[in-house]
């Protein structure tokens, strides 16, 4: 699993921002600090609440020149519908091929639901050199991150 001090693995994946574009992490380092918010699935209760909480606090993060990206294994089309339905204005990265969650060591199974290889709920803060400066990972998908702690990690980079 990627941890503080590690170089964040580079990746290219579909970006859902109302449209669908290509996103490459190494080409977005000028937007750092980058808050990469991994979540198991769009349109689910805890995930929706988490992404809406990031939206409610978006000005706090953009005020520190940080950029938030939600990341899940949902298709970019589902993520665009999720953005619209939930009133979310930041962008989402689609990892339908599960290459990102595998590279970051953040894959998990919901055995009780028969669903394999979704993203663990995790938040990483990556600096302009692609170094992970903050990492929070939960093996329990019902637990949300400490949003104040994420904000403080971003503020420490400002």
Wavefront OBJ file of the C-alpha trace (Angstrom):
o trace
v 0.000 0.000 0.000
v 1.218 3.512 -0.814
v 2.153 5.426 2.344
v 3.519 8.794 3.446
v 6.887 9.482 1.842
v 6.268 7.185 -1.140
v 6.166 8.433 -4.704
v 2.567 8.218 -5.872
v 2.334 5.825 -8.822
v 1.657 7.653 -12.061
v -1.463 6.706 -13.995
v -3.653 7.708 -16.903
v -7.408 7.177 -16.645
v -10.708 8.716 -17.771
v -11.619 11.988 -16.050
v -15.311 12.614 -15.440
v -15.926 16.346 -15.216
v -19.309 16.636 -16.895
v -17.618 15.356 -20.023
v -15.000 12.610 -20.337
v -11.338 13.471 -20.831
v -8.012 11.817 -20.177
v -6.277 12.416 -16.846
v -2.589 11.716 -16.208
v -1.379 12.277 -12.662
v 2.124 13.451 -13.617
v 0.612 16.087 -15.911
v -1.525 17.523 -13.067
v 1.198 18.154 -10.493
v 0.869 21.911 -11.081
v -2.531 21.593 -9.360
v -0.897 20.229 -6.190
v -1.520 19.606 -3.478
v -3.779 16.932 -4.906
v -6.369 15.328 -2.652
v -7.120 11.861 -4.025
v -10.305 10.622 -2.355
v -10.804 6.926 -3.144
v -14.266 5.503 -2.474
v -15.976 2.146 -3.098
v -18.914 3.191 -5.267
v -21.042 6.032 -6.556
v -24.677 6.343 -5.462
v -24.102 4.573 -2.147
v -24.930 6.143 1.211
v -21.553 6.626 2.893
v -19.762 7.392 -0.376
v -22.319 10.015 -1.314
v -22.056 11.620 2.115
v -18.249 11.681 1.904
v -18.172 13.231 -1.566
v -20.840 15.784 -0.565
v -18.789 16.688 2.524
v -15.758 17.362 0.331
v -18.035 19.540 -1.832
v -19.283 21.461 1.220
v -15.658 22.106 2.222
v -14.355 22.663 -1.302
v -13.670 26.376 -0.762
v -11.426 25.525 2.199
v -9.286 23.314 -0.038
v -9.266 25.529 -3.109
v -8.356 28.437 -0.834
v -5.136 26.519 -0.170
v -4.647 25.941 -3.919
v -5.469 22.251 -3.522
v -7.398 20.184 -6.051
v -9.743 17.373 -5.018
v -10.365 14.317 -7.168
v -12.749 11.499 -6.295
v -11.610 8.069 -7.518
v -13.687 4.904 -7.843
v -14.011 1.887 -10.122
v -17.268 3.263 -11.542
v -17.421 4.137 -15.235
v -16.860 7.776 -16.178
v -20.481 7.945 -17.325
v -21.760 6.743 -13.940
v -19.426 9.221 -12.218
v -20.776 12.082 -14.328
v -24.332 11.073 -13.390
v -23.231 10.864 -9.734
v -21.662 14.354 -9.943
v -24.831 15.795 -11.434
v -27.243 13.967 -9.112
v -25.270 14.972 -6.000
v -24.473 18.537 -7.095
v -20.711 17.909 -7.039
v -18.482 20.360 -8.904
v -15.051 18.779 -8.568
v -13.795 16.085 -10.921
v -13.740 12.308 -10.665
v -11.317 9.727 -11.989
v -12.697 6.460 -13.317
v -10.666 3.354 -12.526
v -12.880 0.789 -14.248
v -9.816 -1.292 -15.136
v -8.765 -1.213 -11.460
v -5.179 -0.328 -12.358
v -5.031 2.604 -9.945
v -6.413 0.773 -6.905
v -4.018 -2.099 -7.626
v -0.997 0.211 -8.066
v -1.845 2.023 -4.822
v -2.668 -1.177 -2.935
v -6.208 0.003 -2.212
v -8.323 -2.821 -3.611
v -10.846 -4.637 -1.437
v -13.703 -7.106 -1.801
v -17.201 -6.906 -0.365
v -17.473 -10.660 0.132
v -20.835 -10.344 1.860
v -22.213 -8.583 -1.218
v -20.358 -10.623 -3.840
v -18.496 -7.582 -5.169
v -14.775 -7.842 -5.862
v -12.020 -5.294 -6.430
v -13.508 -1.967 -5.421
v -11.492 0.887 -3.922
v -11.011 1.048 -0.187
v -12.110 4.318 1.334
v -8.848 6.264 1.415
v -7.559 9.821 1.136
v -4.077 10.671 -0.070
v -2.540 14.128 -0.323
v 0.114 14.295 -3.025
v 2.527 17.206 -3.424
v 3.934 18.752 -6.614
v 6.814 16.261 -6.639
v 4.332 13.349 -6.596
v 5.261 12.468 -3.019
v 2.476 11.267 -0.720
v 2.388 13.709 2.197
v -0.713 12.310 3.917
v -2.373 8.907 3.792
v -5.531 7.674 5.475
v -6.958 4.259 4.607
v -9.897 2.398 6.123
v -10.608 -1.300 5.864
v -14.133 -0.479 7.050
v -16.079 1.194 4.216
v -18.569 2.688 6.685
v -15.921 4.966 8.243
v -15.307 8.385 6.698
v -12.044 10.302 6.878
v -11.354 13.027 9.417
v -11.965 16.006 7.130
v -10.215 18.419 9.505
v -7.135 16.203 9.452
v -7.139 16.136 5.630
v -7.484 19.923 5.589
v -4.609 20.284 8.046
v -2.404 18.050 5.864
v -3.134 20.277 2.877
v -2.561 23.447 4.934
v 0.861 22.134 5.980
v 1.821 22.134 2.273
v 0.541 25.639 1.559
l 1 2 3 4 5 6 7 8 9 10 11 12 13 14 15 16 17 18 19 20 21 22 23 24 25 26 27 28 29 30 31 32 33 34 35 36 37 38 39 40 41 42 43 44 45 46 47 48 49 50 51 52 53 54 55 56 57 58 59 60 61 62 63 64 65 66 67 68 69 70 71 72 73 74 75 76 77 78 79 80 81 82 83 84 85 86 87 88 89 90 91 92 93 94 95 96 97 98 99 100 101 102 103 104 105 106 107 108 109 110 111 112 113 114 115 116 117 118 119 120 121 122 123 124 125 126 127 128 129 130 131 132 133 134 135 136 137 138 139 140 141 142 143 144 145 146 147 148 149 150 151 152 153 154 155 156 157 158
